[in-house]
C-alpha cells in the first residue's frame, strides 16, 4: 500500500513544531491531519508493506507472525 505523502516532510513538520511549541504538540498533530490525510485502507488480514510517495517503508504489517506463546515469552523476559 502506498500513501500519498512524503514521510520526511511530515516528520520535519512534527520536529519543527515540537521545538517551537512543546506544550501544544497534540494541537499541531491535529492541524497536520489537514495536510496529511490518512489513506482509507480498510481492514487487512494479509501481510503488507506501507510505503510513502517515494517508496520509503513506513511499516510492515505481518499478522499472526508471532504465536501467542512467543509473545508471552517476549513480554515476560
PyMOL Python script that loads the backbone (N, CA, C, O; Angstrom):
from pymol import cmd

cmd.read_pdbstr("""\
ATOM      1  N   UNK A   1       0.852  -1.161   0.000  1.00  0.00           N
ATOM      2  CA  UNK A   1       0.000   0.000   0.000  1.00  0.00           C
ATOM      3  C   UNK A   1       0.912   1.242   0.000  1.00  0.00           C
ATOM      4  O   UNK A   1       1.917   1.296   0.708  1.00  0.00           O
ATOM      5  N   UNK A   2       0.537   2.209  -0.795  1.00  0.00           N
ATOM      6  CA  UNK A   2       1.306   3.452  -0.894  1.00  0.00           C
ATOM      7  C   UNK A   2       0.456   4.608  -0.373  1.00  0.00           C
ATOM      8  O   UNK A   2      -0.701   4.761  -0.762  1.00  0.00           O
ATOM      9  N   UNK A   3       1.041   5.424   0.515  1.00  0.00           N
ATOM     10  CA  UNK A   3       0.370   6.637   0.969  1.00  0.00           C
ATOM     11  C   UNK A   3       0.852   7.800   0.112  1.00  0.00           C
ATOM     12  O   UNK A   3       1.923   7.729  -0.489  1.00  0.00           O
ATOM     13  N   UNK A   4       0.073   8.855   0.055  1.00  0.00           N
ATOM     14  CA  UNK A   4       0.362   9.934  -0.893  1.00  0.00           C
ATOM     15  C   UNK A   4       1.333  10.993  -0.375  1.00  0.00           C
ATOM     16  O   UNK A   4       1.704  11.893  -1.128  1.00  0.00           O
ATOM     17  N   UNK A   5       1.757  10.914   0.891  1.00  0.00           N
ATOM     18  CA  UNK A   5       2.629  11.961   1.417  1.00  0.00           C
ATOM     19  C   UNK A   5       4.082  11.513   1.545  1.00  0.00           C
ATOM     20  O   UNK A   5       4.393  10.325   1.471  1.00  0.00           O
ATOM     21  N   UNK A   6       4.962  12.492   1.740  1.00  0.00           N
ATOM     22  CA  UNK A   6       6.397  12.286   1.934  1.00  0.00           C
ATOM     23  C   UNK A   6       6.660  12.209   3.434  1.00  0.00           C
ATOM     24  O   UNK A   6       6.451  13.193   4.143  1.00  0.00           O
ATOM     25  N   UNK A   7       7.113  11.062   3.929  1.00  0.00           N
ATOM     26  CA  UNK A   7       7.284  10.873   5.365  1.00  0.00           C
ATOM     27  C   UNK A   7       8.363  11.794   5.943  1.00  0.00           C
ATOM     28  O   UNK A   7       8.256  12.198   7.100  1.00  0.00           O
ATOM     29  N   UNK A   8       9.386  12.131   5.179  1.00  0.00           N
ATOM     30  CA  UNK A   8      10.413  13.045   5.692  1.00  0.00           C
ATOM     31  C   UNK A   8       9.844  14.449   5.873  1.00  0.00           C
ATOM     32  O   UNK A   8      10.146  15.114   6.863  1.00  0.00           O
ATOM     33  N   UNK A   9       9.037  14.899   4.943  1.00  0.00           N
ATOM     34  CA  UNK A   9       8.406  16.215   5.054  1.00  0.00           C
ATOM     35  C   UNK A   9       7.474  16.236   6.266  1.00  0.00           C
ATOM     36  O   UNK A   9       7.451  17.210   7.019  1.00  0.00           O
ATOM     37  N   UNK A  10       6.721  15.181   6.449  1.00  0.00           N
ATOM     38  CA  UNK A  10       5.816  15.060   7.588  1.00  0.00           C
ATOM     39  C   UNK A  10       6.591  15.115   8.911  1.00  0.00           C
ATOM     40  O   UNK A  10       6.200  15.832   9.832  1.00  0.00           O
ATOM     41  N   UNK A  11       7.685  14.358   9.000  1.00  0.00           N
ATOM     42  CA  UNK A  11       8.465  14.337  10.243  1.00  0.00           C
ATOM     43  C   UNK A  11       9.117  15.684  10.528  1.00  0.00           C
ATOM     44  O   UNK A  11       9.267  16.059  11.691  1.00  0.00           O
ATOM     45  N   UNK A  12       9.511  16.422   9.481  1.00  0.00           N
ATOM     46  CA  UNK A  12      10.056  17.765   9.682  1.00  0.00           C
ATOM     47  C   UNK A  12       9.009  18.693  10.284  1.00  0.00           C
ATOM     48  O   UNK A  12       9.328  19.487  11.169  1.00  0.00           O
ATOM     49  N   UNK A  13       7.772  18.607   9.823  1.00  0.00           N
ATOM     50  CA  UNK A  13       6.689  19.408  10.398  1.00  0.00           C
ATOM     51  C   UNK A  13       6.568  19.141  11.885  1.00  0.00           C
ATOM     52  O   UNK A  13       6.477  20.072  12.685  1.00  0.00           O
ATOM     53  N   UNK A  14       6.566  17.866  12.255  1.00  0.00           N
ATOM     54  CA  UNK A  14       6.417  17.497  13.660  1.00  0.00           C
ATOM     55  C   UNK A  14       7.623  17.968  14.465  1.00  0.00           C
ATOM     56  O   UNK A  14       7.461  18.573  15.524  1.00  0.00           O
ATOM     57  N   UNK A  15       8.822  17.698  13.977  1.00  0.00           N
ATOM     58  CA  UNK A  15      10.048  18.062  14.700  1.00  0.00           C
ATOM     59  C   UNK A  15      10.134  19.569  14.899  1.00  0.00           C
ATOM     60  O   UNK A  15      10.428  20.023  16.006  1.00  0.00           O
ATOM     61  N   UNK A  16       9.888  20.347  13.867  1.00  0.00           N
ATOM     62  CA  UNK A  16       9.965  21.806  13.970  1.00  0.00           C
ATOM     63  C   UNK A  16       8.938  22.354  14.944  1.00  0.00           C
ATOM     64  O   UNK A  16       9.236  23.264  15.717  1.00  0.00           O
ATOM     65  N   UNK A  17       7.755  21.817  14.911  1.00  0.00           N
ATOM     66  CA  UNK A  17       6.724  22.317  15.813  1.00  0.00           C
ATOM     67  C   UNK A  17       7.045  21.962  17.254  1.00  0.00           C
ATOM     68  O   UNK A  17       6.808  22.775  18.148  1.00  0.00           O
ATOM     69  N   UNK A  18       7.578  20.767  17.507  1.00  0.00           N
ATOM     70  CA  UNK A  18       7.915  20.361  18.871  1.00  0.00           C
ATOM     71  C   UNK A  18       8.986  21.276  19.449  1.00  0.00           C
ATOM     72  O   UNK A  18       8.947  21.592  20.638  1.00  0.00           O
ATOM     73  N   UNK A  19       9.930  21.701  18.640  1.00  0.00           N
ATOM     74  CA  UNK A  19      10.986  22.588  19.129  1.00  0.00           C
ATOM     75  C   UNK A  19      10.435  23.959  19.506  1.00  0.00           C
ATOM     76  O   UNK A  19      10.894  24.568  20.472  1.00  0.00           O
ATOM     77  N   UNK A  20       9.459  24.444  18.755  1.00  0.00           N
ATOM     78  CA  UNK A  20       8.926  25.785  18.984  1.00  0.00           C
ATOM     79  C   UNK A  20       7.816  25.817  20.032  1.00  0.00           C
ATOM     80  O   UNK A  20       7.731  26.761  20.818  1.00  0.00           O
ATOM     81  N   UNK A  21       6.968  24.794  20.045  1.00  0.00           N
ATOM     82  CA  UNK A  21       5.759  24.826  20.865  1.00  0.00           C
ATOM     83  C   UNK A  21       5.562  23.494  21.574  1.00  0.00           C
ATOM     84  O   UNK A  21       4.561  22.816  21.345  1.00  0.00           O
ATOM     85  N   UNK A  22       6.474  23.120  22.406  1.00  0.00           N
ATOM     86  CA  UNK A  22       6.448  21.797  23.033  1.00  0.00           C
ATOM     87  C   UNK A  22       5.119  21.507  23.732  1.00  0.00           C
ATOM     88  O   UNK A  22       4.677  20.359  23.740  1.00  0.00           O
ATOM     89  N   UNK A  23       4.483  22.501  24.309  1.00  0.00           N
ATOM     90  CA  UNK A  23       3.256  22.281  25.073  1.00  0.00           C
ATOM     91  C   UNK A  23       2.009  22.136  24.205  1.00  0.00           C
ATOM     92  O   UNK A  23       0.946  21.798  24.726  1.00  0.00           O
ATOM     93  N   UNK A  24       2.106  22.379  22.909  1.00  0.00           N
ATOM     94  CA  UNK A  24       0.930  22.323  22.043  1.00  0.00           C
ATOM     95  C   UNK A  24       1.050  21.264  20.953  1.00  0.00           C
ATOM     96  O   UNK A  24       0.463  21.410  19.881  1.00  0.00           O
ATOM     97  N   UNK A  25       1.797  20.208  21.214  1.00  0.00           N
ATOM     98  CA  UNK A  25       2.069  19.200  20.191  1.00  0.00           C
ATOM     99  C   UNK A  25       0.785  18.534  19.707  1.00  0.00           C
ATOM    100  O   UNK A  25       0.613  18.357  18.501  1.00  0.00           O
ATOM    101  N   UNK A  26      -0.111  18.163  20.597  1.00  0.00           N
ATOM    102  CA  UNK A  26      -1.319  17.465  20.162  1.00  0.00           C
ATOM    103  C   UNK A  26      -2.170  18.344  19.245  1.00  0.00           C
ATOM    104  O   UNK A  26      -2.795  17.845  18.309  1.00  0.00           O
ATOM    105  N   UNK A  27      -2.196  19.645  19.512  1.00  0.00           N
ATOM    106  CA  UNK A  27      -2.954  20.556  18.649  1.00  0.00           C
ATOM    107  C   UNK A  27      -2.334  20.611  17.249  1.00  0.00           C
ATOM    108  O   UNK A  27      -3.052  20.623  16.249  1.00  0.00           O
ATOM    109  N   UNK A  28      -1.024  20.643  17.184  1.00  0.00           N
ATOM    110  CA  UNK A  28      -0.353  20.681  15.886  1.00  0.00           C
ATOM    111  C   UNK A  28      -0.570  19.382  15.121  1.00  0.00           C
ATOM    112  O   UNK A  28      -0.766  19.406  13.906  1.00  0.00           O
ATOM    113  N   UNK A  29      -0.537  18.248  15.816  1.00  0.00           N
ATOM    114  CA  UNK A  29      -0.780  16.976  15.136  1.00  0.00           C
ATOM    115  C   UNK A  29      -2.174  16.964  14.522  1.00  0.00           C
ATOM    116  O   UNK A  29      -2.379  16.409  13.442  1.00  0.00           O
ATOM    117  N   UNK A  30      -3.116  17.566  15.202  1.00  0.00           N
ATOM    118  CA  UNK A  30      -4.467  17.683  14.655  1.00  0.00           C
ATOM    119  C   UNK A  30      -4.456  18.547  13.394  1.00  0.00           C
ATOM    120  O   UNK A  30      -5.128  18.224  12.414  1.00  0.00           O
ATOM    121  N   UNK A  31      -3.696  19.642  13.414  1.00  0.00           N
ATOM    122  CA  UNK A  31      -3.587  20.515  12.237  1.00  0.00           C
ATOM    123  C   UNK A  31      -2.904  19.810  11.070  1.00  0.00           C
ATOM    124  O   UNK A  31      -3.265  20.027   9.914  1.00  0.00           O
ATOM    125  N   UNK A  32      -1.920  18.970  11.370  1.00  0.00           N
ATOM    126  CA  UNK A  32      -1.216  18.253  10.306  1.00  0.00           C
ATOM    127  C   UNK A  32      -2.142  17.317   9.542  1.00  0.00           C
ATOM    128  O   UNK A  32      -1.915  17.039   8.365  1.00  0.00           O
ATOM    129  N   UNK A  33      -3.182  16.832  10.206  1.00  0.00           N
ATOM    130  CA  UNK A  33      -4.082  15.905   9.527  1.00  0.00           C
ATOM    131  C   UNK A  33      -4.806  16.568   8.355  1.00  0.00           C
ATOM    132  O   UNK A  33      -5.348  15.877   7.492  1.00  0.00           O
ATOM    133  N   UNK A  34      -4.817  17.901   8.320  1.00  0.00           N
ATOM    134  CA  UNK A  34      -5.411  18.600   7.179  1.00  0.00           C
ATOM    135  C   UNK A  34      -4.554  18.432   5.927  1.00  0.00           C
ATOM    136  O   UNK A  34      -5.069  18.421   4.809  1.00  0.00           O
ATOM    137  N   UNK A  35      -3.237  18.302   6.127  1.00  0.00           N
ATOM    138  CA  UNK A  35      -2.299  18.193   5.008  1.00  0.00           C
ATOM    139  C   UNK A  35      -1.912  16.755   4.704  1.00  0.00           C
ATOM    140  O   UNK A  35      -1.584  16.430   3.563  1.00  0.00           O
ATOM    141  N   UNK A  36      -1.946  15.897   5.706  1.00  0.00           N
ATOM    142  CA  UNK A  36      -1.534  14.502   5.554  1.00  0.00           C
ATOM    143  C   UNK A  36      -2.715  13.618   5.882  1.00  0.00           C
ATOM    144  O   UNK A  36      -2.840  13.098   6.991  1.00  0.00           O
ATOM    145  N   UNK A  37      -3.572  13.458   4.905  1.00  0.00           N
ATOM    146  CA  UNK A  37      -4.797  12.696   5.101  1.00  0.00           C
ATOM    147  C   UNK A  37      -4.479  11.211   5.219  1.00  0.00           C
ATOM    148  O   UNK A  37      -3.699  10.676   4.430  1.00  0.00           O
ATOM    149  N   UNK A  38      -5.086  10.536   6.211  1.00  0.00           N
ATOM    150  CA  UNK A  38      -4.895   9.087   6.294  1.00  0.00           C
ATOM    151  C   UNK A  38      -5.554   8.411   5.097  1.00  0.00           C
ATOM    152  O   UNK A  38      -6.608   8.839   4.624  1.00  0.00           O
ATOM    153  N   UNK A  39      -4.925   7.369   4.626  1.00  0.00           N
ATOM    154  CA  UNK A  39      -5.476   6.632   3.498  1.00  0.00           C
ATOM    155  C   UNK A  39      -6.596   5.726   4.005  1.00  0.00           C
ATOM    156  O   UNK A  39      -6.534   5.219   5.125  1.00  0.00           O
ATOM    157  N   UNK A  40      -7.594   5.533   3.195  1.00  0.00           N
ATOM    158  CA  UNK A  40      -8.691   4.653   3.561  1.00  0.00           C
ATOM    159  C   UNK A  40      -8.338   3.245   3.122  1.00  0.00           C
ATOM    160  O   UNK A  40      -8.715   2.806   2.035  1.00  0.00           O
ATOM    161  N   UNK A  41      -7.617   2.548   3.971  1.00  0.00           N
ATOM    162  CA  UNK A  41      -7.135   1.224   3.614  1.00  0.00           C
ATOM    163  C   UNK A  41      -8.050   0.091   4.015  1.00  0.00           C
ATOM    164  O   UNK A  41      -7.922  -1.016   3.491  1.00  0.00           O
ATOM    165  N   UNK A  42      -8.969   0.335   4.927  1.00  0.00           N
ATOM    166  CA  UNK A  42      -9.845  -0.726   5.382  1.00  0.00           C
ATOM    167  C   UNK A  42      -9.118  -1.715   6.275  1.00  0.00           C
ATOM    168  O   UNK A  42      -8.006  -1.450   6.733  1.00  0.00           O
ATOM    169  N   UNK A  43      -9.742  -2.841   6.516  1.00  0.00           N
ATOM    170  CA  UNK A  43      -9.157  -3.890   7.345  1.00  0.00           C
ATOM    171  C   UNK A  43      -8.292  -4.798   6.472  1.00  0.00           C
ATOM    172  O   UNK A  43      -8.676  -5.155   5.358  1.00  0.00           O
ATOM    173  N   UNK A  44      -7.137  -5.161   6.986  1.00  0.00           N
ATOM    174  CA  UNK A  44      -6.218  -6.028   6.242  1.00  0.00           C
ATOM    175  C   UNK A  44      -5.946  -7.285   7.045  1.00  0.00           C
ATOM    176  O   UNK A  44      -5.676  -7.225   8.244  1.00  0.00           O
ATOM    177  N   UNK A  45      -6.019  -8.408   6.379  1.00  0.00           N
ATOM    178  CA  UNK A  45      -5.737  -9.690   7.025  1.00  0.00           C
ATOM    179  C   UNK A  45      -4.486 -10.339   6.451  1.00  0.00           C
ATOM    180  O   UNK A  45      -3.953 -11.291   7.021  1.00  0.00           O
ATOM    181  N   UNK A  46      -4.028  -9.827   5.333  1.00  0.00           N
ATOM    182  CA  UNK A  46      -2.848 -10.378   4.676  1.00  0.00           C
ATOM    183  C   UNK A  46      -1.636  -9.502   4.978  1.00  0.00           C
ATOM    184  O   UNK A  46      -1.794  -8.305   5.216  1.00  0.00           O
ATOM    185  N   UNK A  47      -0.432 -10.069   4.974  1.00  0.00           N
ATOM    186  CA  UNK A  47       0.768  -9.253   5.179  1.00  0.00           C
ATOM    187  C   UNK A  47       0.871  -8.174   4.110  1.00  0.00           C
ATOM    188  O   UNK A  47       0.457  -8.373   2.968  1.00  0.00           O
ATOM    189  N   UNK A  48       1.421  -7.042   4.490  1.00  0.00           N
ATOM    190  CA  UNK A  48       1.601  -5.956   3.524  1.00  0.00           C
ATOM    191  C   UNK A  48       2.690  -5.013   4.003  1.00  0.00           C
ATOM    192  O   UNK A  48       3.091  -5.036   5.167  1.00  0.00           O
ATOM    193  N   UNK A  49       3.155  -4.187   3.087  1.00  0.00           N
ATOM    194  CA  UNK A  49       4.140  -3.150   3.378  1.00  0.00           C
ATOM    195  C   UNK A  49       3.494  -1.817   3.020  1.00  0.00           C
ATOM    196  O   UNK A  49       2.863  -1.692   1.970  1.00  0.00           O
ATOM    197  N   UNK A  50       3.650  -0.815   3.895  1.00  0.00           N
ATOM    198  CA  UNK A  50       3.144   0.528   3.616  1.00  0.00           C
ATOM    199  C   UNK A  50       4.343   1.407   3.321  1.00  0.00           C
ATOM    200  O   UNK A  50       5.293   1.453   4.103  1.00  0.00           O
ATOM    201  N   UNK A  51       4.303   2.110   2.190  1.00  0.00           N
ATOM    202  CA  UNK A  51       5.401   2.981   1.785  1.00  0.00           C
ATOM    203  C   UNK A  51       4.869   4.390   1.531  1.00  0.00           C
ATOM    204  O   UNK A  51       3.682   4.578   1.265  1.00  0.00           O
ATOM    205  N   UNK A  52       5.771   5.385   1.620  1.00  0.00           N
ATOM    206  CA  UNK A  52       5.351   6.757   1.311  1.00  0.00           C
ATOM    207  C   UNK A  52       5.439   6.987  -0.195  1.00  0.00           C
ATOM    208  O   UNK A  52       5.683   6.052  -0.958  1.00  0.00           O
ATOM    209  N   UNK A  53       5.239   8.234  -0.617  1.00  0.00           N
ATOM    210  CA  UNK A  53       5.195   8.540  -2.056  1.00  0.00           C
ATOM    211  C   UNK A  53       6.531   8.315  -2.758  1.00  0.00           C
ATOM    212  O   UNK A  53       6.576   8.269  -3.987  1.00  0.00           O
ATOM    213  N   UNK A  54       7.622   8.174  -1.998  1.00  0.00           N
ATOM    214  CA  UNK A  54       8.944   7.933  -2.593  1.00  0.00           C
ATOM    215  C   UNK A  54       9.390   6.483  -2.450  1.00  0.00           C
ATOM    216  O   UNK A  54      10.493   6.124  -2.862  1.00  0.00           O
ATOM    217  N   UNK A  55       8.536   5.654  -1.868  1.00  0.00           N
ATOM    218  CA  UNK A  55       8.887   4.252  -1.698  1.00  0.00           C
ATOM    219  C   UNK A  55       9.572   3.938  -0.382  1.00  0.00           C
ATOM    220  O   UNK A  55      10.006   2.803  -0.182  1.00  0.00           O
ATOM    221  N   UNK A  56       9.685   4.911   0.533  1.00  0.00           N
ATOM    222  CA  UNK A  56      10.267   4.659   1.851  1.00  0.00           C
ATOM    223  C   UNK A  56       9.298   3.789   2.652  1.00  0.00           C
ATOM    224  O   UNK A  56       8.104   4.083   2.725  1.00  0.00           O
ATOM    225  N   UNK A  57       9.817   2.727   3.244  1.00  0.00           N
ATOM    226  CA  UNK A  57       8.974   1.821   4.016  1.00  0.00           C
ATOM    227  C   UNK A  57       8.589   2.491   5.335  1.00  0.00           C
ATOM    228  O   UNK A  57       9.446   2.929   6.101  1.00  0.00           O
ATOM    229  N   UNK A  58       7.284   2.559   5.580  1.00  0.00           N
ATOM    230  CA  UNK A  58       6.770   3.118   6.826  1.00  0.00           C
ATOM    231  C   UNK A  58       6.477   2.023   7.833  1.00  0.00           C
ATOM    232  O   UNK A  58       6.710   2.196   9.029  1.00  0.00           O
ATOM    233  N   UNK A  59       5.968   0.901   7.357  1.00  0.00           N
ATOM    234  CA  UNK A  59       5.710  -0.223   8.258  1.00  0.00           C
ATOM    235  C   UNK A  59       5.505  -1.497   7.471  1.00  0.00           C
ATOM    236  O   UNK A  59       5.137  -1.491   6.296  1.00  0.00           O
ATOM    237  N   UNK A  60       5.757  -2.582   8.165  1.00  0.00           N
ATOM    238  CA  UNK A  60       5.412  -3.900   7.672  1.00  0.00           C
ATOM    239  C   UNK A  60       4.265  -4.384   8.535  1.00  0.00           C
ATOM    240  O   UNK A  60       4.336  -4.301   9.761  1.00  0.00           O
ATOM    241  N   UNK A  61       3.233  -4.879   7.930  1.00  0.00           N
ATOM    242  CA  UNK A  61       2.122  -5.463   8.661  1.00  0.00           C
ATOM    243  C   UNK A  61       2.203  -6.959   8.450  1.00  0.00           C
ATOM    244  O   UNK A  61       2.010  -7.450   7.338  1.00  0.00           O
ATOM    245  N   UNK A  62       2.488  -7.681   9.520  1.00  0.00           N
ATOM    246  CA  UNK A  62       2.680  -9.122   9.442  1.00  0.00           C
ATOM    247  C   UNK A  62       1.777  -9.799  10.474  1.00  0.00           C
ATOM    248  O   UNK A  62       2.239 -10.186  11.547  1.00  0.00           O
ATOM    249  N   UNK A  63       0.507  -9.941  10.154  1.00  0.00           N
ATOM    250  CA  UNK A  63      -0.424 -10.511  11.133  1.00  0.00           C
ATOM    251  C   UNK A  63      -0.086 -11.961  11.473  1.00  0.00           C
ATOM    252  O   UNK A  63       0.244 -12.767  10.603  1.00  0.00           O
ATOM    253  N   UNK A  64      -0.179 -12.259  12.750  1.00  0.00           N
ATOM    254  CA  UNK A  64      -0.001 -13.613  13.271  1.00  0.00           C
ATOM    255  C   UNK A  64       1.368 -14.214  12.972  1.00  0.00           C
ATOM    256  O   UNK A  64       1.500 -15.436  12.889  1.00  0.00           O
ATOM    257  N   UNK A  65       2.384 -13.375  12.811  1.00  0.00           N
ATOM    258  CA  UNK A  65       3.732 -13.897  12.589  1.00  0.00           C
ATOM    259  C   UNK A  65       4.257 -14.534  13.870  1.00  0.00           C
ATOM    260  O   UNK A  65       4.908 -15.578  13.835  1.00  0.00           O
ATOM    261  N   UNK A  66       3.970 -13.897  14.998  1.00  0.00           N
ATOM    262  CA  UNK A  66       4.395 -14.450  16.278  1.00  0.00           C
ATOM    263  C   UNK A  66       3.215 -15.149  16.946  1.00  0.00           C
ATOM    264  O   UNK A  66       2.117 -14.599  17.032  1.00  0.00           O
ATOM    265  N   UNK A  67       3.459 -16.360  17.413  1.00  0.00           N
ATOM    266  CA  UNK A  67       2.411 -17.095  18.109  1.00  0.00           C
ATOM    267  C   UNK A  67       2.156 -16.448  19.472  1.00  0.00           C
ATOM    268  O   UNK A  67       2.978 -15.672  19.959  1.00  0.00           O
ATOM    269  N   UNK A  68       1.029 -16.766  20.075  1.00  0.00           N
ATOM    270  CA  UNK A  68       0.699 -16.236  21.400  1.00  0.00           C
ATOM    271  C   UNK A  68       1.762 -16.647  22.411  1.00  0.00           C
ATOM    272  O   UNK A  68       2.170 -15.837  23.244  1.00  0.00           O
ATOM    273  N   UNK A  69       2.214 -17.893  22.347  1.00  0.00           N
ATOM    274  CA  UNK A  69       3.245 -18.368  23.278  1.00  0.00           C
ATOM    275  C   UNK A  69       4.532 -17.567  23.128  1.00  0.00           C
ATOM    276  O   UNK A  69       5.180 -17.242  24.122  1.00  0.00           O
ATOM    277  N   UNK A  70       4.899 -17.253  21.912  1.00  0.00           N
ATOM    278  CA  UNK A  70       6.106 -16.472  21.651  1.00  0.00           C
ATOM    279  C   UNK A  70       5.963 -15.049  22.200  1.00  0.00           C
ATOM    280  O   UNK A  70       6.904 -14.522  22.794  1.00  0.00           O
ATOM    281  N   UNK A  71       4.811 -14.431  22.008  1.00  0.00           N
ATOM    282  CA  UNK A  71       4.569 -13.094  22.525  1.00  0.00           C
ATOM    283  C   UNK A  71       4.636 -13.059  24.041  1.00  0.00           C
ATOM    284  O   UNK A  71       5.164 -12.107  24.617  1.00  0.00           O
ATOM    285  N   UNK A  72       4.104 -14.091  24.698  1.00  0.00           N
ATOM    286  CA  UNK A  72       4.155 -14.161  26.154  1.00  0.00           C
ATOM    287  C   UNK A  72       5.595 -14.237  26.617  1.00  0.00           C
ATOM    288  O   UNK A  72       5.958 -13.580  27.593  1.00  0.00           O
ATOM    289  N   UNK A  73       6.421 -15.016  25.949  1.00  0.00           N
ATOM    290  CA  UNK A  73       7.834 -15.126  26.327  1.00  0.00           C
ATOM    291  C   UNK A  73       8.566 -13.818  26.116  1.00  0.00           C
ATOM    292  O   UNK A  73       9.397 -13.435  26.940  1.00  0.00           O
ATOM    293  N   UNK A  74       8.275 -13.131  25.032  1.00  0.00           N
ATOM    294  CA  UNK A  74       8.945 -11.854  24.750  1.00  0.00           C
ATOM    295  C   UNK A  74       8.574 -10.826  25.817  1.00  0.00           C
ATOM    296  O   UNK A  74       9.447 -10.113  26.313  1.00  0.00           O
ATOM    297  N   UNK A  75       7.299 -10.741  26.174  1.00  0.00           N
ATOM    298  CA  UNK A  75       6.849  -9.752  27.141  1.00  0.00           C
ATOM    299  C   UNK A  75       7.244 -10.105  28.570  1.00  0.00           C
ATOM    300  O   UNK A  75       7.347  -9.211  29.409  1.00  0.00           O
ATOM    301  N   UNK A  76       7.464 -11.359  28.865  1.00  0.00           N
ATOM    302  CA  UNK A  76       7.805 -11.752  30.240  1.00  0.00           C
ATOM    303  C   UNK A  76       9.300 -11.686  30.519  1.00  0.00           C
ATOM    304  O   UNK A  76       9.710 -11.757  31.677  1.00  0.00           O
ATOM    305  N   UNK A  77      10.115 -11.554  29.492  1.00  0.00           N
ATOM    306  CA  UNK A  77      11.569 -11.511  29.720  1.00  0.00           C
ATOM    307  C   UNK A  77      12.089 -10.120  29.929  1.00  0.00           C
ATOM    308  O   UNK A  77      13.289  -9.934  30.131  1.00  0.00           O
TER     309      UNK A  77
END
""", "prot")
cmd.dss("prot")
cmd.show_as("cartoon", "prot")
cmd.util.cbc("prot")
cmd.orient("prot")
